Amino acid sequence: MLVLSALGERALGVQAAQLLAAARWMEKLSGQRGVRLETSGMRTQVIGLTAAALQAGVFREIVVRDGMPSLGRLLDGPVEARTAPELFCLDLYRQFDIDSLTKLAATRVISTTP
């Protein structure tokens, strides 16, 4: 983690890039365009939506399980930075929220969040 901080890269961006690389690899391996992504929990929800927002068309569908309706939950609920460090990205909530990331993803997002 210290190396990432020293390089100036955010953990969220690195994880989203890794997810995109894995999705492109799966596309190439399967020969099909677009993969289905399933997330579980708020951390993978934000990583998946960020990846989809950065590169439209990689995911044909995103299923969100046990996600959160808004990044405001990080401020309202007892979420500590050490339990979800990638979600405490500087100015993330100021610029984006779950609904705007979903719109930027430009793909079908199915949420099973209560």
Summary of the structure (lengths in Angstrom):
residues: 114
radius of gyration: 14.1
end to end distance: 32.7
largest distance: 43.7
contacts: 314
relative contact order: 0.19
helix: 54%
strand: 15%
